Amino acid sequence: MRSLLVCALLLWSASALAEPTTPPPKTPEHPTATPDHPTDHPTEHPTGTEHPAATPERPAATAPTATPNRSMVADFTLSTLKGETVKLSDFKGKVVVISFWASWCKPCKQELQHLDKMARTRTADMVLLAVNTDDPSTRSEARKYIRRKKIKCQVPLDPDGQVMADLNPRGSLPFSVYIDRKGGLHSTHDGFASGDEVKIQKLVDTLIAEK
């Protein structure tokens, strides 16, 4: 009996030793972090000085464009808002500035005020002709503006657009023409921005100094 018991214990010990021991799964010390947001989301860029909002720029001041040869400006005769008649050749011997404008054009009116002020202090040497391009439906607005701002220069009308076609074929507004004492076309100026009045005044005084 004892021999059987000893044999059984030996068999159990042998089977226990032969059975492989499987180690428990090892838990990683630092588990891989799962991103809070999927990787296909676009990367956000913080708002800052890298992409400042665009600021509208004011038009830059420009100088009048000189013509290569001072060709003689064709004579013309126009009626004014007051019913008077003006003829370009009557002003030969003076510097003539022709400003094309309309009552609905804000930069036109800004330029006209500067030119009119300039002409008032140079009456012996300069003439300003503010050629109005309003059609009959808005011409009353031009009259009101001239009266309200106390514009002193002559305001000719160009109803058939002939003078505009000769001197300002593109029909730009505002558009000013600078004619020397002899009737030659010196330069033109397209548009108006703050600072242009300084360049225009310098040009006019240069033409006045030519005798």
C-alpha positions as CSV (number, residue, x, y, z in Angstrom):
1,M,0.0,0.0,0.0
2,R,2.8,2.4,0.9
3,S,4.5,1.6,-2.4
4,L,1.4,2.5,-4.3
5,L,1.1,5.9,-2.5
6,V,4.7,6.7,-3.2
7,C,4.3,5.9,-6.9
8,A,1.2,8.1,-7.1
9,L,3.1,11.1,-5.5
10,L,6.0,10.6,-7.9
11,L,3.7,10.6,-10.9
12,W,1.9,13.8,-9.8
13,S,5.1,15.6,-9.2
14,A,6.5,14.6,-12.7
15,S,3.3,15.8,-14.4
16,A,3.4,19.2,-12.6
17,L,7.0,19.8,-13.6
18,A,6.3,18.9,-17.2
19,E,3.4,21.4,-17.6
20,P,4.6,24.7,-19.1
21,T,3.9,27.8,-17.1
22,T,2.4,30.6,-19.2
23,P,3.3,34.1,-17.9
24,P,0.5,36.5,-17.4
25,P,0.2,39.2,-20.2
26,K,2.5,42.1,-19.5
27,T,0.8,45.5,-19.2
28,P,2.7,48.2,-21.0
29,E,4.1,50.8,-18.6
30,H,3.2,53.6,-20.9
31,P,0.1,52.9,-23.0
32,T,-0.2,54.6,-26.3
33,A,-2.3,57.8,-26.1
34,T,-5.3,58.0,-28.3
35,P,-5.7,61.4,-29.9
36,D,-8.7,63.4,-28.8
37,H,-9.4,64.4,-32.4
38,P,-9.1,62.3,-35.5
39,T,-5.9,63.0,-37.5
40,D,-7.9,64.0,-40.6
41,H,-9.1,67.2,-38.9
42,P,-7.4,70.3,-40.3
43,T,-4.8,71.9,-38.1
44,E,-6.1,75.1,-36.7
45,H,-4.0,78.3,-36.9
46,P,-4.3,80.7,-34.0
47,T,-5.5,84.1,-34.9
48,G,-2.6,86.6,-34.6
49,T,-0.4,88.9,-36.5
50,E,0.6,86.3,-39.1
51,H,-2.5,86.9,-41.1
52,P,-3.8,90.4,-40.3
53,A,-7.1,91.5,-41.8
54,A,-6.7,93.5,-45.0
55,T,-7.0,97.2,-44.6
56,P,-8.5,99.1,-47.6
57,E,-5.9,101.5,-48.9
58,R,-6.5,105.0,-50.0
59,P,-5.7,105.8,-53.5
60,A,-2.2,107.2,-53.8
61,A,-1.7,110.7,-54.9
62,T,-0.5,111.1,-58.5
63,A,1.2,113.8,-60.4
64,P,-0.3,115.1,-63.7
65,T,0.9,113.3,-66.8
66,A,2.9,115.6,-69.1
67,T,2.3,115.4,-72.9
68,P,5.4,114.8,-75.0
69,N,4.7,117.8,-77.3
70,R,2.6,120.7,-76.4
71,S,0.2,120.5,-79.2
72,M,-2.3,123.3,-79.5
73,V,-5.7,122.6,-78.0
74,A,-8.5,123.0,-80.4
75,D,-10.7,126.1,-79.8
76,F,-14.3,125.5,-78.5
77,T,-17.3,127.6,-77.4
78,L,-19.7,126.4,-74.7
79,S,-22.6,127.9,-72.8
80,T,-22.4,127.9,-69.0
81,L,-24.9,127.0,-66.3
82,K,-25.6,130.8,-66.0
83,G,-26.3,131.0,-69.8
84,E,-23.1,132.9,-70.5
85,T,-20.8,131.9,-73.4
86,V,-17.1,131.0,-73.0
87,K,-14.5,130.5,-75.7
88,L,-11.2,128.9,-75.0
89,S,-9.2,131.2,-77.2
90,D,-10.4,134.2,-75.2
91,F,-8.1,133.1,-72.4
92,K,-4.8,132.9,-74.4
93,G,-2.1,134.5,-72.3
94,K,-3.3,132.8,-69.1
95,V,-2.9,129.3,-67.8
96,V,-6.2,127.4,-68.4
97,V,-7.3,124.5,-66.3
98,I,-10.3,122.5,-67.6
99,S,-11.9,120.1,-65.0
100,F,-14.4,117.6,-66.2
101,W,-16.8,116.7,-63.4
102,A,-20.3,115.6,-62.5
103,S,-22.6,116.2,-59.5
104,W,-22.7,112.5,-58.6
105,C,-18.9,112.1,-58.6
106,K,-17.5,112.6,-55.1
107,P,-13.8,112.9,-56.1
108,C,-14.8,115.3,-58.8
109,K,-16.3,117.7,-56.3
110,Q,-13.3,117.4,-54.0
111,E,-11.0,118.3,-56.9
112,L,-13.2,121.1,-58.0
113,Q,-13.2,122.8,-54.6
114,H,-9.3,122.7,-54.5
115,L,-9.1,124.0,-58.1
116,D,-11.6,126.8,-57.5
117,K,-9.8,127.9,-54.3
118,M,-6.5,128.0,-56.3
119,A,-8.0,130.0,-59.1
120,R,-9.4,132.6,-56.8
121,T,-5.9,133.6,-55.7
122,R,-4.5,133.6,-59.2
123,T,-7.1,135.4,-61.2
124,A,-4.5,137.5,-63.1
125,D,-2.7,134.4,-64.4
126,M,-5.1,131.4,-64.3
127,V,-8.6,130.5,-65.5
128,L,-10.6,127.5,-64.4
129,L,-13.3,126.0,-66.6
130,A,-15.3,123.4,-64.7
131,V,-17.0,121.5,-67.6
132,N,-20.1,119.8,-66.2
133,T,-21.0,116.4,-67.7
134,D,-24.4,115.9,-66.0
135,D,-27.2,115.0,-68.3
136,P,-30.4,117.2,-68.1
137,S,-32.0,114.9,-65.5
138,T,-29.3,115.7,-62.9
139,R,-28.1,119.1,-64.0
140,S,-30.2,120.8,-61.3
141,E,-28.0,118.9,-58.7
142,A,-24.9,120.5,-60.3
143,R,-26.5,123.9,-59.9
144,K,-27.3,123.3,-56.3
145,Y,-23.8,122.1,-55.6
146,I,-22.2,125.2,-57.2
147,R,-24.5,127.4,-55.3
148,R,-24.1,125.6,-51.9
149,K,-20.2,125.5,-52.1
150,K,-20.0,129.0,-53.6
151,I,-17.9,127.9,-56.5
152,K,-16.8,131.0,-58.4
153,C,-15.3,129.6,-61.6
154,Q,-17.2,129.4,-64.8
155,V,-19.2,126.1,-65.3
156,P,-19.6,125.3,-69.0
157,L,-21.9,122.6,-70.3
158,D,-20.8,120.1,-72.9
159,P,-24.2,118.7,-74.0
160,D,-23.0,116.9,-77.1
161,G,-19.8,115.6,-75.5
162,Q,-17.6,117.1,-78.2
163,V,-15.1,118.8,-75.8
164,M,-15.0,115.6,-73.7
165,A,-14.3,113.5,-76.8
166,D,-11.4,115.8,-77.8
167,L,-9.7,116.2,-74.4
168,N,-10.9,113.3,-72.4
169,P,-11.8,110.5,-74.9
170,R,-11.9,107.8,-72.2
171,G,-14.6,109.8,-70.4
172,S,-12.7,109.6,-67.0
173,L,-14.1,111.5,-64.0
174,P,-12.6,113.5,-62.6
175,F,-10.2,114.5,-65.3
176,S,-8.3,117.8,-65.6
177,V,-6.4,119.4,-68.4
178,Y,-3.6,121.9,-68.0
179,I,-3.0,124.4,-70.9
180,D,-0.1,126.8,-71.0
181,R,-0.2,130.5,-71.7
182,K,0.2,129.9,-75.5
183,G,-2.6,127.4,-75.7
184,G,-0.5,124.3,-75.7
185,L,-1.5,121.1,-73.9
186,H,1.0,120.7,-71.1
187,S,-0.5,117.8,-69.1
188,T,-3.6,115.9,-67.9
189,H,-4.6,114.4,-64.6
190,D,-6.9,111.4,-64.2
191,G,-8.8,110.9,-60.9
192,F,-8.2,112.6,-57.6
193,A,-6.8,111.5,-54.2
194,S,-5.7,113.3,-51.1
195,G,-2.4,114.9,-51.8
196,D,-3.0,115.5,-55.5
197,E,-3.9,119.1,-54.8
198,V,-0.2,119.8,-53.8
199,K,1.2,118.4,-57.0
200,I,-1.5,120.3,-59.1
201,Q,-0.7,123.6,-57.4
202,K,3.0,123.1,-58.0
203,L,2.2,122.4,-61.7
204,V,0.0,125.4,-62.1
205,D,2.5,127.7,-60.5
206,T,5.2,126.3,-62.8
207,L,3.1,127.1,-65.8
208,I,2.3,130.6,-64.5
209,A,6.0,131.3,-64.1
210,E,6.5,130.6,-67.9
211,K,6.3,134.0,-69.6
